[in-house]
Amino acid sequence: METRIALIGIILETRESVAELNNLLSEYGDYVIGRMGIPYREKGIHVISVAMDAPNNIISALSGKLGMLPGVSTKTIYGKNI
């Protein structure tokens, strides 16, 4: 199956969803290239980026599930021809 390179940007506004967010990232871990999390203490949020190499439906599924969590916003960008 053809895969794509994508980056999921995540803003976590509350700690309420941390456990479920980590569970989802672990569930899709076979497709994750890397992950970086930055706490922004002054604003009380966390900014997370997740780089993936996966089929389009897998990337969309993870992004959608993450975006449904309370206090979580996501945006996904894809590489052009990768």
C-alpha positions in Angstrom: 0.0 0.0 0.0 1.2 3.5 -0.9 2.2 5.7 2.0 2.5 9.4 2.5 4.6 11.6 4.7 2.5 13.8 7.0 2.8 16.0 10.0 0.1 16.2 12.6 0.2 19.4 14.6 -1.6 19.1 18.0 -2.5 21.7 20.6 -3.4 20.3 24.0 -5.2 22.8 26.0 -6.1 20.6 29.1 -4.4 17.7 30.7 -7.7 15.9 30.7 -6.9 14.1 27.5 -3.2 13.3 28.0 -3.7 9.5 28.7 -6.0 9.0 25.7 -3.8 11.0 23.4 -0.7 8.9 24.4 -2.7 5.7 24.0 -3.7 6.7 20.4 -0.1 7.7 19.5 1.1 4.3 20.9 -1.7 2.5 18.9 -0.4 4.1 15.7 3.2 3.9 16.7 4.2 1.6 13.8 3.6 4.6 11.5 5.2 7.3 13.6 8.6 8.6 12.4 9.1 10.9 15.3 7.3 13.1 17.9 8.2 16.3 19.6 6.3 17.9 22.5 6.8 21.4 23.8 5.2 22.6 27.0 4.2 26.3 26.8 4.0 27.0 30.5 3.1 30.7 30.1 -0.1 29.8 28.2 -0.7 26.5 30.0 -0.8 24.5 26.8 1.3 21.8 25.1 2.3 21.9 21.4 3.0 18.5 19.9 4.1 17.5 16.4 3.9 14.0 15.1 5.7 13.0 11.8 4.2 10.0 10.1 4.8 7.7 7.1 1.5 5.9 6.6 -1.4 5.3 4.2 -3.7 8.2 3.9 -6.6 6.5 5.6 -4.3 5.8 8.7 -3.2 9.4 8.9 -6.8 10.6 8.6 -8.1 8.2 11.2 -5.5 9.2 13.8 -5.9 12.9 13.2 -9.7 12.5 13.4 -9.6 10.5 16.7 -7.1 13.0 18.2 -9.3 16.0 17.2 -12.3 14.5 18.9 -10.6 14.5 22.3 -11.6 17.2 24.8 -9.2 20.1 24.7 -7.3 18.9 21.7 -7.0 20.6 18.3 -5.2 19.1 15.3 -4.2 20.1 11.8 -2.5 17.7 9.3 -0.2 18.6 6.5 1.0 16.3 3.8 4.2 16.2 1.7 3.5 17.0 -1.9 4.9 14.0 -3.8 6.3 11.8 -1.0 
